[in-house]
Amino acid sequence: MLLGTLLVLFVLGGTGPASAHAALRATDPEDGSVLKSAPRDITLTFTESVGLLEDSFRVLDPDGRRLRTGEPEHAPGGGADTARVTLPASLAEGTYTVAWRVVSADSHPVSGAFTFSVGKPSLTTATVDTGPTEDPATKSLYDIARYLAYLAVALLIGTAVFMAVCRPPDAPVLHRLLKAGWWTLLGATLALLVLRAPYESGEGPLGALSADSVTRTLTGRPGEVLLARLALLLVAALYLLRTARLRKPFGWAGAPPAVGLAMTWAAGEHASAGIQVPVAMTSSALHLLATAVWLGGLTALLVTLYRAHLTPAAVTRFSRLAFVSVTVLVVTGVYQSWRGLGSWDALTGTTYGRLLILKLAGVVLLLGAAAVSRRWTARLATADAQTAADAGTAVDAETVVDAEAAVRQKVPEPVGGPPLPEAPEAAAESPTPGSASPEESAAEGSAPAEGGSAQRSALRRSVLAEVAVGAAVLAVTTLLTSTLPGRAEAEAAAGAPAVVGASVTNVPFDVGTPGGRGKVQITIDPGRVGDNSIEALVYGPDGGVSVVPELRISFTLPAKDIGPIDAELADKGGYWANSFLNLPLAGKWRMKVTVRTTEVDQVSETRTVVIR
């Protein structure tokens, strides 16, 4: 019953931080709008605060020449979620292309492009290839570094907690794991710091070599977070040195740097932007710490099982620690996913939601492997304690208590099976009939470590499966942190205001012949009851303006049984227009667009336009 509840909760759980990636909410001028006079500036509004770059705006005139614009800035009174640039004093008639690029508050770059026209649309429109948001090589290296950082922090924190809480026998391999985690996290953080500038600007990896890139990185918020992580790693190094010198964990002195490291992820990723930022950052840090304790501790447990004799008591302590970690993961995961998804529809209707489902599958496998490990832990505790009792070897009381608890909780006693082991003292005083005395056992060279060898081997395999699935879950986590969550996507779609002054509709078409597809961009100005002007521009499959023999548009208002009203378009030499289209009532009008590309090939498409 408890497992079923956890799985239901995990449907909305995810390590991907919650409300993230700035999405474009509105542009002024509107995309595709036709203005009667030239605007003085361009303003973009996003779903969250954004950082500006020196090259955040590129504005191209109808001939494809770049305009000299002012410095990018946040709109006065508009807040940090806006970006604004001043245009030249006078703009010629035609269509202008705006390419933009900003860095969202969660440290991810976003970019795009749109057009607007002054007077009337150009016969030809300047095209700008915004390219991918990130350079493919830079993005790949950056993602690899981020994934290694996740693995390293899990290994570092998880191993340290495992040594402090589970108190395993002194094993040099655990100290080597700590060093491996520390050095890997240091290297990954330095790589992220170096690649940060070209990642933001969309340049190749060599772009990191310029002095401007270094300055921009060190003065930006993502760079400051990475510098803080490096400083915390130096503090963690002191803890590791003290641990190595004492050959045992140095109490809980490592807790502050561990919490600090987790906060660098919260401050540099999605939790730092959107709604409920303080709660989200706390939840994100706890989520990362719980992940590190569970998966990093699993790795330490696996290595110790292979390299040293681990007492059942230590395994049982980790089993309890893992349960606490899973509980924290459930609570924080539910909150983060509510914050990121926003609705159940986003679970299947967005890339973020589908990745979350994929992670759920991994979590189900992980919980299944964990259940198997817990059963083998209980059996190993029983076998080792029974062997110790039979051999008369002294075993610490906590081991026996843990073994008994494990048996009672996880492994029901088979009918006719062996009884629970006695306390060590009782076992020594009352040897099992027919068994060898302690002296005889010692003479024969037997040891408790040999007991439960089958259970120990099975436990190794189940823990190895947990570690493998956990690594895959971390890989999905890395993808989630670079994916636009459903809530932000919905805000971008729903938050766009209705077009003021003009209604612009893009209607794709395909007549089913080679070269017979494209789109019609239709502008109705002012888009209100009464007289309107209508202009239509036909674009071919290459994105350029296309000339067609005939274009017809008609309007019908089904709610009032009005229409069809023919727009009576006239060919104006590259575009179609009519300055006197009368739409008498407000409502949702059905606009039928008929495009004829040849003497015999034509197609009709229908769209709904709102007239206010």
N, C-alpha and C positions, 0 to 999 in steps of 0.2 A: 504493500500500500504506500509506504514512504517513497520507494523507488518510483512508483507511478506518479506521485505528486511532484517529485523532483523533475521527471522528464517533461511533464506538462509545463512547469515553470521554465525549463530550459528552452522550450519553444520560443520564448521571448528573451532568452539569455544570449549574450555574446560578449566576447572580449573586445570586439570592435568598439571603440569609444563612440559615444552617442552623437548627438546632433552636430553634423560636420560638413565641411567643404562649402565655401561661399558659392551660392548659385545666383545668377543674374535674375533680379526680380523685375526691373524696369529700366528703360532707356529714355532719355529725353535729348533729341527727338526720338520718336518711336521707330522701331525697325520697319522699313518699307514705307514710311510716311512721306507725303508730298507737301512741302511747306510753301506758303505764298511768299514768305520773306526768309532771309538767311538767319539762322540762330546765332547767338553770340557765344554760346558755349555748348559743350556736350556733358551730360551728367548721367552716370550709371548708378543704380541702386541695387544692393545685394542683400541676401538673406542674413548675413552676418558681417562683422567688421572685417576690413581688408587692409592689407599693406600695399603701398604704391611703389612702383619701380621707376627708374628714370625713363624707361621706354614703355610706360603703361599704355600710351595711346599712339596709334599711327593713323592719320587721316589722309586719305587719297582723294584727289579731285577726279572729275569725270575722265580726264586723260591719263590717270594713273600716276600723277606726280604727287609726291608727299608734301602736305602743307606744313608750314612753320606754325606750330601751336605753342601755347604757354606751358608752364610746368604743371605736371599732374598734381592735384591736391584734393583734399576732401571738401565737399561742398560746404560753404559757410552755413552753419545752422542745420546741416544735414546729418552730421555725425560721422563716425568712422566706417559706417556701412555704405558710404558713397564714394565715388571717384569722379573728378571733374577736370575738364581741360578747356581753356579759352581758345576760340577760333579766330582767324584773321578778321579784320574789320568788314571785308566784303567778300562774298562768295558768288561765283558765277553760277548761271543756271545749269542744272544737271544733277546727276546722281553721285553722291559721295559715299565712300566706303570707310568704315571705322573699324580698325582692329585694336583690341584691348587685351591687356594682361595684368593680373593682380595676384597677390598672395593672400589666401584666406587666413583667418586668425588661427586655424588649426595647422598652419605651416605648409599647406598644399597649394601649388600654383594653379590658377584657372585662367582660361583665355577664351576668346571668341571674336566674332565680327558681326556687323550689321550695316545696313545702308539707309540713307535718307536722301530725299531729292529736294532741290530748291527750284521753284517754278514749275517744272515738269521733268519727268524721268528722262535720262539720256538714252539715245539710241544704243549706245554701248556703255557698259558699266565696268569700271576698274575692278579687277579681281585681285584679291590678296590671299595668299596661302598662309593661313595662321599655323599650319602644321600641327603636329601633336603638341599637347600641353607641355610635355617634357621631351627632351632628346631621348631616343630609345636607349642608347648606350648609357647615358647618365642615369636614366630612370632605372635601368636594370642593376647597375652598380649600387645605386642608392637603396633600392629595395633589398638587395642582398645584404647590405650593411645593416639595414633595419632589422632584417630577420635574424642575423647573427647577434645583434644587440639584444633582441628578445631572448634568444637561446642562452646567451651569456649571463644576462641578469637572472634568469631562472636558475641556471647552474650555480651561480655565485651565492644568491640568497638561499636557495633551497638546500644546498650542501651545508651552509653555515647553520641554518636552523636544524637540519637533521643531526648535526654533530652536537648542538646545544641541548636539544630536547630528547633525542633518542639515545644519547650517550653510548655510541657503538664502541667496540674495542679500538684501541689506537691503531689506525691503519694509515700508513703513509699515502695510500692512494687517495684518501679524502683530502689531504692537504694539497696533493697535485691537482685534484678537481677544483679546489678553491683558486689556485693559481691560474689554471686554464680559463676559468670563468672570468677572472679579473683581467688577464691579458687580452682575452677575446673582446671583452666589453670595451677596454681601452682602445684597441685597434678599430673596432666598429665605430666608436664615437668619433675618433679622429677622422675616419673616412667620411662619416656624415658631415663633419665640420668642413672638410675640404670640398666635398661635392655639393654643399648647400647652395652656393651662389649659382653655379651652372644649372642646378636643378630648378631654381626659381626662374631663371631667365630663359630656360629652354635651350641652352648651349650644350656643346659636347663636353666631355670630361676635361679637355685641355683648357676650357674657359676658367677653370679654377686657378690657373697660374697667374692671372692678371692681378695687379695690386688693387684695382677697384673691387674685384670679387672678394678679396680677403677683407677689405674695409667694410663692404656691404654686409658680409656675413657676421663679422664681429660686432657690428652695431645694430643688427636686427634682433628681434626677439627670439627666433629659432636658434640663432647662433649663441645668444646669451644663455639659453637653456642648456645647450650642449656644453658650454664652458662651465656651467654649474655642475653638470654631470661629471666632467673631468675633475673638478675640485673635490667632489664627493668620492671619486675613485681614489684620490690621494688619501683621504681619511680612511677609506676602507682598506687601503694598503697597510696602514698602521695596525689595524685590527688583525689582518692576516699575519703580519710579522709577529705580533704578540701571541697569536694562536699557535704559530709554528714553533715559537720558542718554548711555550708551556706544554706543547704536544697535546693540548686539549682546548676546547672552546673557551673563550674568554668571557664567560657569562653572557649577558645580554648587551654588552658594549657595542655589538654590531647592529643593534636595532635602529639607532638614529640614522646612520648612513644608508641603511636599507630603505627606510621610509623616505629619506631624501631622494634616493635614486628613483623610487617609484613615482615621486612627485614630479620629477623631470619629464617623465612620459606624460603625466596628466597635464602639465603646463605646456607641453609642446605638441600635443595632439588634439583630437576633436573635443575632448572634455572642456578645453579652455575657451570654447566658443559656443554660442547658442543659449538655451534657456538654463536656468538654475546652475550657473557655473560653479559656485562653491560646493554644492552638493555633488555635482557631476565630477569635479576634480577629486573629491574625497572618495567617491565610489570607484573612480578609475584607478586610483592608487591602491585601494584595498583589493580591487580585482586583480591587479598585477601582482601584488604581494601574495595573494592566495594562490594564483597560478604558479608563481615561482616556488612557493613552499611545497605545493603538490608535485609538480612535474620535476623541479630540481631535486626535491627530496627523493622522488622515485629513481632518478639517475644515480644519486648517492647510494640508495638502497641496493640497486642492481649491481653497481660496481663492488660494493662491500660484500654482497652475497657471493660474488665470483672470486674476490681477492682475499677475503678474511673470514674467520669464523664469527658469524653474527648471532648473538643470543636471541632466542625467541622473544625475550622481554623487549629488546630494541625494536624488533619488527612489529610487535604489538603496539608499542608507543607510537610508531610512525603510522600505523593503521588508524589510531585515534586522531592523530594530527591531520591525516588526510581527510577524515570525515569533517573536521572543523573547517578545513580549507574549502571543501565542496560546498558546505553550508554558506560560507561567505561568497563563493562564486555564484551560487543561486540567487542570493539576495541582491547583490550588486549587478548581476547580469540581467535580472528582470527589470531593474530600474533603468539601466543603460539602454536596453532594447526598447523600452517604452519611449524613452527620450529620442532614440534614433529612428524608430519605425513610425510611430505616430498612429498607425492603424493596422488592422489585420490584413487589409488589402495589399499593403506594402510588403507583406511577407512573401507573397508570390508574384507581385506585380513590379518589383524593383530588383535590380542586381544585388543590392545590399541585402534584401530579404532572402533571395535565393542562396547567397553565400551563407547567410545565417542558418538556413535549413541544412546546408552542407556541413556546417559546423555542428549542428545538432546531431547529425548522423555520427560524426566523430566522437561527440560527447557520449552518445549512447554506447558506442563500442568501448570507450574509455571506462565508463561506469561498469560495463559488463566485465572487462578485464580486471577492474578493481575488486569486484565481488569475488571473482575466482581467486585473486591473490589473498583476500581476507580468509577464505576458506582454507587455503593451503597454509596460511600463517597459523591458524588455529591448530591444524593437524601437526605442523612442525613443532609448535609449542608443546603439544601433548606428547609427541614422540620423543623429543629431547628430554623433557621432564621425566618420562617413564624410563628412558634409558639411564638417566642419572640415578633414579631411584633403584633400578635393578642393579646398577654397578656400584651403588653406595657412594657415588661421587657427590661432593658438596655442591649444591646449587643455591644461588641467592634466593631468598624467600620471595622477592618480587617476581622472579621468573616463574616460580610455581604458582603464585597468585595470578599472574597474567595468563599462564597456561590454563588454569582452572576457569578463569573468566572467559577466555577465548572459547573453551570447550562449551561452557554453559550457554554462551551467546551465539556462537556460530556453528558448532558441530554437535548436533544431538548425538548422545551416546548410543551406538548400535546395540541392539539386544544381544546380551552375552558377551559384549566387548569388554576390554580391560577397564578396571576402575580408575578413578582419578588418582594421580600420583600423591603419595603421602609427602608430608613435609620432609626435608632432608634429614633432620635429626631422627624422626621416626623411622625413616628408611634405613638409616645407619644402625639403629638399635634393633630393628626387626627385619633382617634380610628376607627377601622373598624366598620361600621354600624352593629348593632345587636350583637356586641361582648361585653364582660364584660370589665369594666374599670380596670386599674391596681389595684385599691384598692379592687375591687370585686374579681379579680384573686387571690390576696394575701389572701383575706379572705377565698376563697375556697381552698387554699393550693396548687394551681397548680404551676408548675415551668417549665422553658424551658427544663429542663433535661428530662421531661416526653415526650416532643415532639419527633417524629421520633423514637419511641421505636421499631417499626417493622423494620425500616431501620437499626437501631443500631444492632439488633439481626442478621439480614442478613449479615451485615458487619463483625460481629464477626465470623460467620461461614465461610465466604470467606477467611478471614485472617487466620483462623485456618487451612484451606485447604492449603494456601500458606506455612505456617510454616511446615506442615507435608511433603509436596512435597520438600521443601527446605532441610529438614533433610535427605531425601532420596538422593537428589542431592549431598549433602556433603558426603554421604556414597560411592556413585560412585566415587567422587573425591578422596577419600582415596584409592580406588582400582586403580585408574588411576596413582596415584603417586608411586605405587609399581609395575607398569607394564612397560615393555620395549616398548618405542615408536616405531612407524613404521620407522622413519628416522634412528634410531640407528640400528634397525634390518636389514634394507636394507644396511647400511654401513658395517655391519658385514658380510653380504653375498657377497656384491659386492667388498668389500675391500680386500678379501682374495686373495693373489697373486697366480698365477699358480705355480704348483709344479715344483721346479727346481731340476733336477737330477733324478726324478722318477715320474711316473703317477700312482696314487693309486685310484682304483675304488672299491666300495662296491656294490655288486649285491645281493639283497635279492631274495630268491626263496621259493616256497611252492609247493610240489608235490601233496598236498591234502590228505595225509595220516598221521596218528598219528606219530609225531616225524619227519615228512618229510619236515620240513621247517628250514630255517637258512639263511646264507649269505656266499658269496664267496668274499674274499678280494684279488684283483688282482693287482699286482705291475709290471709295465713295466718300465724298467730302461735302458737308460736315457729318454725314451719317445720321441725320436727324429728319424728323417729319417735315415734309415740304420739298422744296427744290434742292437738288443735290447735283454735283458734277461727278461724273464717273470716268475713270481712266483705266485701261487694261493694257498690260504689257505681257507679251508672250515670250517665254524663255525656252530655248531648245535643250536637247539632252546634254550639251556641253556647258550649260549655264549662261550662254550668251543670248542676246535678244534675237528672236526668230520672227521671220515674216511669214504670215499665213494668209491664204486666199480669203478666208471668212472667219469672223468671230461674232457670235450672237450671245446675248445675255438677257434673261427675262426674270421677273420677280413675281412671286405668288405669296399671299398671306392666307394660309389655310384657315386660321382661326376666324377670319372674317369673310372667307370666301371671296377674296379679292385677287384678281389677276387671271392669267399672266399679263404683266406689264412689260412690254418690250423696251429695253434700254436704248434702242435705235443708235447703236454705235456706228461711228464713221471712222474710216481709216485715215489717220492723221500723218501717215508717212513714218511707220515704225512703231506706232502705238495706236490704240483705238480709244475713242473718247466721245462723250456727249456732255455738254455743259448744263443741260436742262432735263434732269431725270426727277420726276415728281413721285415721291412715295408718301401717300396721304395719311397713313396711320402708323403709330408705334407698334412694335411687336417683333416676333421672330419670322422674318421673311425667308422663303426658300428661293435661293438664287440658282438658276439653271444656266450653265455655261456650255456652249456648243462650239467646239473647235474643229474646223475643216482644214486638213493639212494638204490634201490634194483634191482633184476633181471628184474623187469617189470615196476618199477616206475621211471620216469624221467621227467624233465621239462627244458624248454629253456627260457632264458631271454636275452633281447638285450639292450645294453647301447652304448652311443656315447663317444668315447675317442678322444682327440685332439693330433695329432702327429705334432711336429714343426720341 
